[in-house]
Amino acid sequence: MLPRQVVKWILVFLVISPSLFPVSVSEADSSYWSAKKRHMKKKVHDMFYHAYENYLTHAFPHDELKPLSKSFTDSLSELGNLKLEHLPQHYNGSALTLIESMSSLVIMGNNTEFERAVLWLSENLNFDVDARINLFECNIRVLGGLVSAHILATDSANRLVQGSYKNQLLTLAEDLGRRFLPAFDTPTGLPYAWINLKYGVMENETTETSTSGCGSLILEMGALSRLTGDPIYESAALRALRRLWSMRSSLNLLGTTLDVTTGEWIEYSSGIGAGVDSFYEYLFKAHILFGKEDFWRMFHSAYLAVQKYFRHGPWYHEADMRNGKATYWQLTSLQAFWPGLQVLVGDIAAANSSHREFVHVWKKFGVLPERYLLDHLMLHPTEKYYPLRPELAESTFYLYQATKVGESIVNSLNSYTKVDGGFASIRDVTTMQLEDHQHSFFLAETCKYLYLLFDDSFLVDRNYVFTTEGHPLPVLSSWHDRLPEAYIPRNWTFLPSEKQARRASAMTLQVCPATSLDCRHRCQQVKSACHIPDARSDHRTCIYVTDELSNEAQQSEGRKLSPIIHYEGLKVSGKKKNLLRLESAPHNNEEIRVMEDSGIHHNSSWTAHQ
């Protein structure tokens, strides 16, 4: 035992010691996380260049790298072509991976390599080839890549040697856009899914397409029109989008596949995954990019319908567009984009909830399988692969604070998919058997979003919309027919601060109507884009925020997390380290875990204590 006097002086020292040290706890934590982010940024940087340099060495100028055999595949005509039909005989690639990598090179600060890529494409890329391509895939990958790279080559950053660039990429993009136009020559204005770059629509071409295929063209073709001054591209994409929207059901739901000549639905079941996903994404992003209120009205109605008919707690199943009844209970890797879109909309609570579940599945298998059957809690027997998809990384970037999740994704990719010749897809997530394919979107999206998670300096003082393929397009007032109300100066609110007035738009100040309600008691259900009450009483997702966050939770990982949350009818309480308790009716107390990476969430496995 220490003498009482010694103990007394030790206690006095502990009380006054913080004032004796120049570095506070918060500063030390900040320094730690800064170093951690620099370390992770370097790991993603190395991942990108391992993939990129192997592509240049073993595959360029062909489309994509085969990292196991260190060879190539000319895959542009194979994208979306599951049966590998009508493949071209003399197509030798279009440097697809190089096109897809250009905006990532800029984001990572490599202007020298960006300029080299621009000049090579300017001199060598040619679209006058006898190749049947998927309109949607070629639009988001090639047209989007060229348009974005042209903008980055001509903005105020002066990335290229003066005089070396004379809009060559825009010329290529316009040439490609004109080759798209015959696809729209249908009785409905809905475009064919397939078109030959040299000869147009082929005889006896299939008339079946997907909702994404004809409803996700507006960003790239709209941007092309704004850059060239020719409205024909945007008009074609807009006509198709409006016709598609007119085909929605009385529930504001759409199907997955349709006939472009008759305008009739083929597949009535749909969800937020394959065949439909980017349709929702482009409605909202087109509203931001072009300022048309029509886009917002369409998105708002569609989003409400999705949240009402597809959502089951944090999961989203598929449903029949005609009656809203559930059809398929499955998670698909493409659905993982949804939390990122919800962050843009402002539905942070729902985004966190769904993102957490995707992360849970990722950690369960080490990567995200292509399809997981929710009703059987098992992998789909034939879709157990992971082709290096970016959607979870994208949503993690939009959530931003989920740095631990980002670190987990980076480590998994390096552990399971990195090989000597690049990064390989996974054929079977249960065995981690590899497949000889490095998709171009690994460089366009996966690496890009992971890099931005740890270094977002590219976005400082800039406003960009990322296309569904991860290509940045700037938000410009000159592109807006009429600015949305939230962007009009008279609607800006000036928030005083000690240093200077900070200008915030009305959009950033919007709050969910439910936040004004006391959800601890019975309250009316309010519908808006940021709050759709769940019809299921056992999956409440309405939340509102208070400032009652416990010190233990605030100090988790050395930085302040989200304020304490209240679920509808449930209050967060409890003092366990990293655990809070949801208190509801006496028969239904549930625990939630404070995840250190992205605010406060419940654990993936809800445990009810009877």
Secondary structure, DSSP 8 states (H G I E B T S, - for coil): ---HHHHHHHHHHHHHGGGG-SS-HHHHHHHHHHHHHHHHHHHHHHHHHHHHHHHHHHTTTSSEEETTTTEEE--TTTTT-TT--S--SS-----HHHHHHHHHHHHTT-HHHHHHHHHHHHHH----S--EEEHHHHIIIIIHHHHHHHHHHHSTT--S-TTS-SSHHHHHHHHHHHHHGGGG-SSSS---SEEETTTBS-TT---EEEHHHHHS-HHHHHHHHHHHS-THHHHHHHHHHHHHHHT--TTS---SEEETTT--EEE-EE-SSTTTHHHHHHHHHHHHHH--HHHHHHHHHHHHHHHHHTEETTEE--EETTT--B---EEEGGGGGHHHHHHHHT-HHHHHHHHHHHHHHHHHHSS--SEEETTTTEE-SS---B----HHHHHHHHH-S-HHHHHHHHHHHHHHTEETTEE-EEEETTTTEEES-B-THIIIIIHHHHHHHH--GGGTT--EEE-TTS-EEE--GGG-SS--GGGSGGG-EEE--SS--EEE-HHHH---GGGGS-TTS------BTTB---S-TTS---EEE-S---HHHHTGGGS-----EEETTEEEE--STTEEEEE-STT-EEEEE--SSSS----SS--EE-
